[in-house]
Amino acid sequence: MIVVENLKKSFGGRDLLSAVSFTVSADEKIGIVGPNGAGKTTLLKMISGDEPSTGGQVSISNGEISYLHQESDVQLDRTLSDEMWSALPEINAMRFRIDEIEDMLILEEGNSADLVAELNDVHERFKLFGGSSVDASISRVVTGLGFSTDDLYKLCGDFSGGWRMRISLAKILIRRQPHLLLDEPTNHLDRASKAWLAAELTDYPGAVLMVTHDQPFLEQVATRILDVEHGKVISYAGSFSDFKKNKANRQEQVEASANRQEREIARQEEFIDRFRYKATKARQVQSRIKAIDRIEKIQRSVTSKTTKFEIKANGRVERVVLDAHGISHDWDDLPALLDVSLEVHRNQKIALVGHNGGGKSTLLRILAGEIIPTEGQIIWSERSRRGYYAQHQDETLDPKLTVLEAVRESGQDESDQSLRSILGRFLFSSDDVYKLVHMLSGGEKSRVALAKFLVQPNNVLLLDEPTNHLDAATRDELLSALQDYDGTIICASHDPAIVDEIATHVYTLDQGEISLSGVNVISAI
């Protein structure tokens, strides 16, 4: 059980969270929602003990916590199998000791009788702690998250960033602690892996507290929603759809109560103004003045600000924007792309789909000029102006810079007034533009990275998972802007909306090979 009592967090004299209280019971599956910057990740960090609170306390009973951060936590020089075993340090130590003793017996090192006795003892404890079933559990979890059995023998460093996040998630699921804190667990998962994880968490024998903007996932898993907004946390029982309905009803009730209260106060104030100077009514006037002073004003629902922006192409390009032919690339002798050819025409919106590790990010990096392919030729049209948004674009921000300074790096031709206007559309207003990047939440960093990307003049967008880490409102605004964009887009994404609503052409990259999956609309010429 997790008990949060009057938890508070302040930054720079401003309360991010104030007087937050709730209880997480055993086996509950709770979703934490709210706009970027509301304090969701900070709340998880305070519960886990990673970040101190300004006030209040957190009590955890009946077991420990496992915490999935938004950044991967893997040893790159270990195999996937060894990394999974490392999640169970006590059993893993027994496994190593068994191997060590067996080697000593083979080499006839030490006292054989003592070694045999210790080996029997370690074997018994290994079985008692469930060591015999660990390999089967590892296989079940990694397969569910999309790895193959051959992947167990690959080094973690050979996997892409998205796959490393899956490894971090797999370790937590193998550990089986009574309390799970998960920060954006679905960000790097494809549909099949999301479906498996939803079933896994639904049946998980412990409490799950998860921050995610993935509404369909929440609908499948969550039995309660904690809504974080304007420094407060309000609990709603039921599924995510129940939450949306109940929150709307609650807001209507608050508005109705506020209206009634205001009408009553106005009625009392009218009496006071009318009879303020009439001696026979003096006692009643004073009584009503005191009554009004004692009234606790009902706070109306405050609508959260939403990001507002548009993306305009800078200049018209030739009919054939890109001709990539015979692209192959290897990472340390491991093939990432195999004879990939792609021709892109003006105003086409290309979606690249497929499992993580299929080559999508590698292809985008090659098209962006970040890496030179092992083989092949890339010809961009003369008037093309490319903008590249990397999968982990927020990680490229300099943590020592302010928000304004970070965006100024890309918008050097823009005045500070213009940059502040752009940042205002990304919800950084007034003194917010002077916040240091390292003080921002993951969602806020994503907004800064997006603003920094969009101030660059371009007519071709190369996007790698652009909706990751964005709250629902910002994601919807970005999708709308991409839909209206009058340039060319090549985008790798697991987001169904990009594939179904924005893409004119969909290509699948699987094990380094590319194939046309579908054409949604006829692209403009």
C-alpha positions as CSV (number, residue, x, y, z in Angstrom):
1,M,0.0,0.0,0.0
2,I,1.1,3.5,-0.8
3,V,-0.2,6.4,1.3
4,V,0.4,10.0,0.1
5,E,-0.4,12.6,2.7
6,N,-0.4,16.4,2.1
7,L,2.4,16.1,-0.4
8,K,3.7,19.5,-1.7
9,K,6.3,20.5,-4.2
10,S,7.4,24.1,-4.9
11,F,9.8,25.5,-7.5
12,G,11.0,29.0,-7.4
13,G,8.3,30.1,-5.0
14,R,5.5,28.6,-7.1
15,D,3.5,25.5,-5.9
16,L,3.6,22.8,-8.5
17,L,1.7,20.5,-6.2
18,S,-0.1,21.4,-3.0
19,A,-1.7,19.3,-0.3
20,V,-1.9,16.1,-2.5
21,S,-3.3,13.1,-0.7
22,F,-4.4,9.7,-1.9
23,T,-4.0,6.0,-1.1
24,V,-3.0,3.2,-3.5
25,S,-4.3,-0.2,-2.4
26,A,-2.8,-3.6,-3.2
27,D,-3.6,-4.7,-6.8
28,E,-5.0,-1.3,-7.9
29,K,-4.2,-0.2,-11.4
30,I,-4.1,3.6,-11.4
31,G,-3.6,6.0,-14.3
32,I,-2.1,9.5,-13.7
33,V,-3.3,12.0,-16.3
34,G,-3.0,15.8,-16.8
35,P,-1.3,18.3,-19.1
36,N,2.5,18.4,-19.5
37,G,4.1,20.3,-16.7
38,A,1.3,19.6,-14.3
39,G,3.6,17.6,-12.0
40,K,2.9,13.9,-12.9
41,T,6.5,12.8,-13.3
42,T,7.5,14.9,-10.2
43,L,4.8,13.1,-8.2
44,L,6.2,9.7,-9.2
45,K,9.7,10.8,-8.3
46,M,8.6,12.0,-4.9
47,I,6.8,8.7,-4.2
48,S,9.9,6.7,-5.3
49,G,12.2,8.9,-3.2
50,D,14.1,10.1,-6.2
51,E,13.2,13.7,-5.5
52,P,12.5,15.4,-2.1
53,S,9.1,16.9,-1.4
54,T,8.6,20.4,0.0
55,G,6.1,19.1,2.5
56,G,4.0,16.1,3.4
57,Q,5.0,12.5,3.4
58,V,4.8,9.2,1.6
59,S,4.4,5.8,3.4
60,I,5.0,2.5,1.6
61,S,4.0,-0.8,3.3
62,N,4.0,-4.5,2.2
63,G,6.8,-4.4,-0.2
64,E,9.2,-2.4,-2.3
65,I,8.8,-0.2,-5.4
66,S,10.0,-0.6,-9.0
67,Y,10.2,2.6,-11.0
68,L,10.3,2.9,-14.8
69,H,11.8,6.2,-15.7
70,Q,11.5,7.9,-19.1
71,E,15.2,7.1,-19.7
72,S,16.5,3.6,-20.2
73,D,18.5,1.9,-17.5
74,V,20.6,-0.9,-19.0
75,Q,24.3,-2.0,-19.1
76,L,25.2,-1.8,-22.7
77,D,28.0,-4.4,-22.4
78,R,25.7,-7.2,-21.1
79,T,23.7,-9.6,-23.1
80,L,19.9,-9.2,-23.0
81,S,19.7,-12.5,-21.0
82,D,22.3,-11.3,-18.4
83,E,20.6,-7.9,-18.1
84,M,17.3,-9.7,-17.3
85,W,19.0,-11.8,-14.7
86,S,20.5,-8.7,-13.1
87,A,17.0,-7.6,-12.2
88,L,17.0,-10.5,-9.6
89,P,20.4,-9.8,-7.9
90,E,20.0,-12.4,-5.1
91,I,19.0,-15.3,-7.4
92,N,21.6,-14.1,-9.9
93,A,24.4,-14.2,-7.3
94,M,23.4,-17.8,-6.5
95,R,23.5,-18.7,-10.2
96,F,27.0,-17.3,-10.5
97,R,28.1,-19.1,-7.4
98,I,26.8,-22.4,-8.7
99,D,28.8,-21.9,-12.0
100,E,31.8,-20.9,-9.9
101,I,31.7,-24.0,-7.7
102,E,31.1,-26.3,-10.7
103,D,34.2,-24.9,-12.4
104,M,36.2,-25.3,-9.2
105,L,35.2,-29.0,-9.0
106,I,36.1,-29.6,-12.6
107,L,39.5,-28.0,-12.1
108,E,39.9,-29.8,-8.8
109,E,40.4,-26.5,-6.9
110,G,39.7,-26.4,-3.1
111,N,38.3,-29.0,-0.8
112,S,35.9,-31.1,-2.9
113,A,33.8,-32.2,0.0
114,D,33.2,-28.7,1.2
115,L,32.5,-27.5,-2.3
116,V,29.9,-30.3,-2.9
117,A,28.2,-29.4,0.4
118,E,28.0,-25.8,-0.5
119,L,26.8,-26.6,-4.1
120,N,23.9,-28.6,-2.7
121,D,23.1,-25.8,-0.3
122,V,23.1,-23.1,-3.0
123,H,21.1,-25.4,-5.3
124,E,18.4,-25.8,-2.6
125,R,18.2,-22.0,-2.0
126,F,18.2,-21.4,-5.7
127,K,15.2,-23.6,-6.2
128,L,13.5,-22.2,-3.1
129,F,13.8,-18.6,-4.4
130,G,12.4,-19.7,-7.8
131,G,15.6,-19.6,-9.7
132,S,14.6,-22.7,-11.8
133,S,11.8,-20.8,-13.4
134,V,13.6,-17.5,-14.1
135,D,14.7,-18.4,-17.7
136,A,11.1,-19.3,-18.6
137,S,9.8,-16.0,-17.1
138,I,12.5,-14.0,-19.0
139,S,11.5,-15.7,-22.2
140,R,7.8,-15.0,-21.6
141,V,8.4,-11.3,-20.9
142,V,10.9,-10.4,-23.6
143,T,8.9,-12.3,-26.2
144,G,5.8,-10.4,-25.1
145,L,7.6,-7.2,-25.6
146,G,8.7,-8.1,-29.1
147,F,12.1,-9.6,-28.7
148,S,13.1,-12.9,-30.4
149,T,14.8,-15.8,-28.6
150,D,18.0,-15.0,-30.5
151,D,17.9,-11.5,-29.1
152,L,18.7,-12.9,-25.6
153,Y,22.3,-13.4,-26.7
154,K,22.8,-9.9,-28.2
155,L,24.5,-7.1,-26.3
156,C,22.1,-4.4,-25.0
157,G,24.3,-1.9,-26.7
158,D,23.3,-3.4,-30.1
159,F,19.7,-2.4,-29.6
160,S,18.2,1.0,-30.5
161,G,16.9,3.5,-27.9
162,G,13.4,2.2,-28.2
163,W,14.4,-1.4,-27.6
164,R,16.5,-0.3,-24.6
165,M,13.4,1.2,-23.1
166,R,11.7,-2.2,-23.6
167,I,14.6,-3.8,-21.8
168,S,14.1,-1.5,-18.8
169,L,10.4,-2.3,-18.7
170,A,11.1,-6.0,-19.0
171,K,13.5,-5.9,-16.0
172,I,10.8,-4.3,-13.9
173,L,8.2,-6.9,-14.9
174,I,10.7,-9.7,-14.2
175,R,11.4,-8.2,-10.7
176,R,7.7,-8.5,-9.7
177,Q,7.7,-6.0,-6.9
178,P,4.4,-5.3,-5.1
179,H,4.4,-1.7,-6.4
180,L,5.1,-0.5,-9.9
181,L,5.6,3.2,-10.9
182,L,5.6,3.5,-14.7
183,D,6.4,6.7,-16.5
184,E,5.2,6.6,-20.1
185,P,5.6,2.8,-20.4
186,T,4.0,2.6,-24.0
187,N,6.1,5.4,-25.6
188,H,8.3,3.0,-27.6
189,L,6.0,0.1,-28.1
190,D,4.2,-1.1,-31.2
191,R,0.6,-2.3,-31.2
192,A,1.3,-5.9,-30.5
193,S,3.6,-5.1,-27.6
194,K,1.1,-2.6,-26.2
195,A,-1.6,-5.3,-26.3
196,W,0.6,-7.7,-24.5
197,L,1.6,-5.2,-21.8
198,A,-2.0,-4.2,-21.2
199,A,-2.9,-7.8,-20.5
200,E,0.2,-8.2,-18.3
201,L,-0.5,-5.2,-16.2
202,T,-4.2,-6.0,-15.9
203,D,-3.3,-9.4,-14.3
204,Y,-0.3,-8.1,-12.4
205,P,-0.4,-9.2,-8.8
206,G,0.5,-5.8,-7.3
207,A,-0.3,-2.1,-7.5
208,V,0.4,-0.2,-10.7
209,L,0.7,3.6,-10.8
210,M,1.3,4.8,-14.3
211,V,1.7,8.1,-16.1
212,T,0.7,7.9,-19.7
213,H,-1.0,9.9,-22.4
214,D,-2.1,6.7,-24.2
215,Q,-5.8,6.9,-23.7
216,P,-6.7,3.5,-25.3
217,F,-4.1,1.8,-23.1
218,L,-5.5,3.5,-20.0
219,E,-9.0,2.4,-21.0
220,Q,-7.8,-1.2,-21.1
221,V,-5.8,-1.2,-17.8
222,A,-6.8,1.5,-15.3
223,T,-9.4,0.9,-12.6
224,R,-8.9,4.5,-11.2
225,I,-7.7,7.8,-12.6
226,L,-5.8,10.5,-10.7
227,D,-6.2,13.8,-12.5
228,V,-3.3,16.2,-11.9
229,E,-4.1,19.8,-12.7
230,H,-3.5,23.2,-11.2
231,G,-1.5,21.8,-8.3
232,K,-4.3,19.4,-7.2
233,V,-4.9,15.7,-7.6
234,I,-8.5,14.5,-7.9
235,S,-9.4,10.8,-7.8
236,Y,-12.0,9.3,-10.1
237,A,-13.0,5.7,-9.7
238,G,-13.5,3.5,-12.8
239,S,-12.1,3.4,-16.3
240,F,-10.7,6.3,-18.4
241,S,-14.0,6.7,-20.2
242,D,-15.7,6.8,-16.8
243,F,-13.2,9.5,-15.8
244,K,-13.9,11.7,-18.8
245,K,-17.7,11.5,-18.2
246,N,-17.4,12.0,-14.4
247,K,-15.0,14.9,-14.7
248,A,-17.3,16.7,-17.2
249,N,-20.2,16.1,-14.8
250,R,-18.2,17.3,-11.8
251,Q,-17.2,20.5,-13.7
252,E,-20.9,21.1,-14.6
253,Q,-21.9,20.7,-10.9
254,V,-19.1,23.1,-9.8
255,E,-20.2,25.7,-12.3
256,A,-23.9,25.3,-11.3
257,S,-22.9,25.6,-7.6
258,A,-20.7,28.6,-8.3
259,N,-23.6,30.3,-10.2
260,R,-26.0,29.7,-7.3
261,Q,-23.5,31.0,-4.8
262,E,-22.9,34.1,-6.8
263,R,-26.6,34.8,-7.2
264,E,-27.1,34.4,-3.5
265,I,-24.1,36.7,-2.7
266,A,-25.5,39.3,-5.2
267,R,-28.9,39.1,-3.4
268,Q,-27.3,39.7,0.0
269,E,-25.2,42.5,-1.3
270,E,-28.2,44.2,-2.9
271,F,-29.9,44.1,0.6
272,I,-26.8,45.5,2.2
273,D,-26.5,48.4,-0.3
274,R,-30.2,49.2,0.0
275,F,-30.3,49.3,3.8
276,R,-26.7,50.2,4.7
277,Y,-27.7,53.6,6.2
278,K,-31.1,52.7,7.6
279,A,-30.8,52.5,11.4
280,T,-33.7,50.0,11.8
281,K,-31.9,47.6,9.5
282,A,-28.3,48.1,10.9
283,R,-28.2,44.7,12.8
284,Q,-29.4,42.8,9.8
285,V,-27.0,44.6,7.5
286,Q,-24.0,43.8,9.8
287,S,-25.2,40.2,10.1
288,R,-25.3,39.7,6.3
289,I,-21.9,41.4,5.9
290,K,-20.4,38.9,8.3
291,A,-22.2,36.0,6.6
292,I,-20.7,37.0,3.2
293,D,-17.2,37.3,4.8
294,R,-17.6,33.7,6.1
295,I,-18.6,32.2,2.8
296,E,-15.9,30.0,1.2
297,K,-16.0,30.9,-2.4
298,I,-16.5,28.0,-4.8
299,Q,-13.6,27.9,-7.3
300,R,-14.8,27.6,-10.8
301,S,-13.1,25.0,-13.1
302,V,-10.0,26.5,-14.7
303,T,-9.6,25.4,-18.3
304,S,-6.0,24.4,-18.9
305,K,-4.2,26.3,-21.6
306,T,-3.5,24.4,-24.8
307,T,-0.7,24.6,-27.3
308,K,-1.5,26.5,-30.5
309,F,0.8,26.5,-33.5
310,E,0.9,25.9,-37.2
311,I,3.7,24.7,-39.5
312,K,4.2,26.4,-42.9
313,A,6.5,25.2,-45.6
314,N,9.2,27.6,-46.7
315,G,9.4,27.7,-50.5
316,R,8.1,25.3,-53.1
317,V,10.2,22.3,-54.1
318,E,10.6,20.4,-57.3
319,R,8.2,17.5,-58.2
320,V,10.6,14.8,-57.1
321,V,11.8,15.8,-53.6
322,L,13.9,12.7,-52.8
323,D,15.4,9.9,-54.8
324,A,17.1,7.4,-52.4
325,H,18.4,4.3,-54.2
326,G,20.0,1.1,-52.9
327,I,20.6,2.3,-49.4
328,S,22.3,-0.3,-47.1
329,H,23.8,0.2,-43.7
330,D,25.5,-1.9,-41.1
331,W,26.0,-1.2,-37.4
332,D,29.2,-3.1,-36.2
333,D,28.7,-5.7,-38.9
334,L,25.0,-6.1,-38.1
335,P,22.8,-5.1,-41.1
336,A,20.3,-2.3,-40.3
337,L,19.1,-1.5,-43.9
338,L,19.2,-3.8,-46.9
339,D,18.9,-2.2,-50.4
340,V,16.3,0.4,-49.5
341,S,15.0,2.5,-52.3
342,L,12.5,5.3,-51.8
343,E,11.2,8.0,-54.2
344,V,9.2,10.9,-52.6
345,H,7.2,13.5,-54.4
346,R,6.2,17.0,-53.5
347,N,3.5,17.2,-50.7
348,Q,3.5,13.5,-50.1
349,K,3.3,12.5,-46.4
350,I,5.2,9.3,-45.8
351,A,4.7,7.1,-42.7
352,L,7.4,4.6,-41.9
353,V,6.0,1.8,-39.7
354,G,7.3,-1.5,-38.3
355,H,8.8,-3.0,-35.2
356,N,11.5,-1.2,-33.3
357,G,14.9,-2.1,-34.7
358,G,13.5,-2.5,-38.2
359,G,15.6,0.3,-39.5
360,K,13.2,3.4,-39.4
361,S,15.4,5.6,-37.3
362,T,18.5,4.6,-39.2
363,L,16.9,5.5,-42.5
364,L,15.8,8.9,-41.2
365,R,19.2,9.7,-39.8
366,I,20.7,8.8,-43.2
367,L,18.2,11.0,-45.0
368,A,18.9,13.8,-42.5
369,G,22.6,13.5,-43.3
370,E,23.6,12.5,-39.8
371,I,25.2,9.3,-40.9
372,I,26.6,8.2,-44.2
373,P,25.2,4.9,-45.5
374,T,27.4,1.9,-46.1
375,E,26.0,1.7,-49.7
376,G,23.6,3.6,-51.9
377,Q,22.9,7.1,-53.2
378,I,20.6,9.9,-51.9
379,I,19.6,12.8,-54.1
380,W,17.6,15.6,-52.6
381,S,15.9,18.2,-54.8
382,E,17.8,21.5,-55.1
383,R,15.2,23.6,-53.4
384,S,14.5,21.2,-50.5
385,R,15.1,22.5,-47.0
386,R,15.0,19.7,-44.5
387,G,14.2,19.8,-40.8
388,Y,15.0,16.7,-38.7
389,Y,13.2,15.9,-35.4
390,A,15.0,13.0,-33.7
391,Q,13.3,10.4,-31.5
392,H,15.1,11.7,-28.5
393,Q,15.2,15.3,-29.6
394,D,14.5,16.6,-26.0
395,E,17.8,14.9,-24.9
396,T,19.8,17.1,-27.2
397,L,18.8,20.2,-25.3
398,D,21.5,21.9,-23.2
399,P,20.3,21.6,-19.6
400,K,22.2,24.7,-18.6
401,L,20.4,27.0,-21.1
402,T,17.1,28.7,-20.4
403,V,14.0,27.9,-22.6
404,L,14.5,31.1,-24.6
405,E,18.2,30.5,-25.1
406,A,17.6,26.9,-26.2
407,V,15.1,28.0,-28.9
408,R,17.3,31.0,-29.9
409,E,20.0,28.4,-31.0
410,S,17.7,27.4,-34.0
411,G,15.9,30.8,-34.5
412,Q,18.9,33.1,-34.7
413,D,17.2,35.2,-37.4
414,E,14.2,35.7,-35.1
415,S,14.0,38.5,-32.6
416,D,13.5,37.7,-28.9
417,Q,10.0,39.2,-29.1
418,S,9.2,36.8,-32.0
419,L,10.7,33.8,-30.1
420,R,8.8,34.7,-27.0
421,S,5.6,34.8,-29.1
422,I,6.3,31.4,-30.5
423,L,7.1,30.0,-27.0
424,G,3.8,31.5,-25.8
425,R,2.0,29.2,-28.2
426,F,3.9,26.3,-26.6
427,L,2.7,27.5,-23.2
428,F,5.9,29.2,-22.1
429,S,4.8,32.6,-21.1
430,S,6.2,35.5,-19.0
431,D,9.1,34.3,-16.8
432,D,8.6,30.7,-17.9
433,V,11.0,31.4,-20.8
434,Y,13.8,32.0,-18.3
435,K,13.4,28.5,-16.7
436,L,16.5,26.3,-17.1
437,V,16.0,23.3,-19.2
438,H,17.1,20.9,-16.5
439,M,14.2,22.1,-14.3
440,L,11.6,21.1,-16.9
441,S,9.4,18.0,-17.0
442,G,9.8,15.5,-19.8
443,G,6.7,16.8,-21.5
444,E,7.9,20.4,-21.2
445,K,11.3,19.5,-22.7
446,S,9.4,17.9,-25.6
447,R,7.5,21.2,-26.2
448,V,10.8,23.1,-26.1
449,A,12.4,20.7,-28.5
450,L,9.3,21.0,-30.8
451,A,9.4,24.8,-30.7
452,K,13.1,24.8,-31.4
453,F,12.6,22.5,-34.4
454,L,9.7,24.5,-35.8
455,V,11.4,27.9,-35.8
456,Q,13.7,26.5,-38.5
457,P,12.6,27.4,-42.1
458,N,11.9,24.1,-44.0
459,N,9.7,22.5,-46.6
460,V,10.5,18.8,-45.8
461,L,10.0,17.4,-42.3
462,L,11.9,14.3,-41.2
463,L,10.2,13.2,-38.0
464,D,11.0,10.3,-35.7
465,E,8.2,9.5,-33.2
466,P,7.2,13.1,-32.9
467,T,4.2,12.5,-30.6
468,N,6.2,10.7,-27.9
469,H,6.0,12.4,-24.4
470,L,3.3,14.9,-25.6
471,D,0.1,15.3,-23.6
472,A,-3.2,14.7,-25.4
473,A,-3.9,18.4,-26.2
474,T,-0.4,19.1,-27.6
475,R,-0.4,15.8,-29.5
476,D,-3.8,16.7,-31.1
477,E,-2.5,20.2,-32.0
478,L,0.6,18.7,-33.6
479,L,-1.4,16.1,-35.6
480,S,-3.7,18.9,-36.8
481,A,-0.6,21.0,-37.8
482,L,0.9,18.1,-39.7
483,Q,-2.4,17.4,-41.5
484,D,-2.5,21.0,-42.7
485,Y,1.2,21.2,-43.5
486,D,1.8,22.3,-47.1
487,G,5.2,20.6,-47.5
488,T,6.5,17.1,-47.6
489,I,6.7,14.8,-44.5
490,I,8.7,11.5,-43.9
491,C,7.7,10.3,-40.4
492,A,8.5,7.2,-38.4
493,S,5.8,6.6,-35.9
494,H,3.8,4.0,-33.9
495,D,1.0,6.6,-33.5
496,P,-2.1,5.2,-35.3
497,A,-3.4,8.7,-36.1
498,I,-0.3,9.6,-38.1
499,V,-0.7,6.4,-40.2
500,D,-4.5,6.5,-40.5
501,E,-5.2,10.3,-40.7
502,I,-2.1,12.0,-42.0
503,A,0.0,9.7,-44.2
504,T,-0.6,9.6,-48.0
505,H,1.7,6.6,-48.3
506,V,2.7,4.0,-45.7
507,Y,5.9,2.0,-45.9
508,T,6.8,-0.9,-43.6
509,L,10.5,-1.4,-42.6
510,D,11.1,-4.9,-41.4
511,Q,14.5,-6.3,-40.7
512,G,16.1,-3.6,-42.9
513,E,13.9,-4.1,-45.9
514,I,11.2,-1.6,-47.1
515,S,7.8,-2.3,-48.7
516,L,4.8,-0.1,-49.6
517,S,2.0,-1.0,-47.2
518,G,-0.7,1.3,-48.6
519,V,-1.7,4.5,-50.2
520,N,-4.3,6.5,-48.3
521,V,-5.0,9.4,-50.6
522,I,-3.7,10.7,-53.9
523,S,-0.8,13.1,-53.1
524,A,-0.8,16.6,-54.6
525,I,1.6,17.2,-57.5
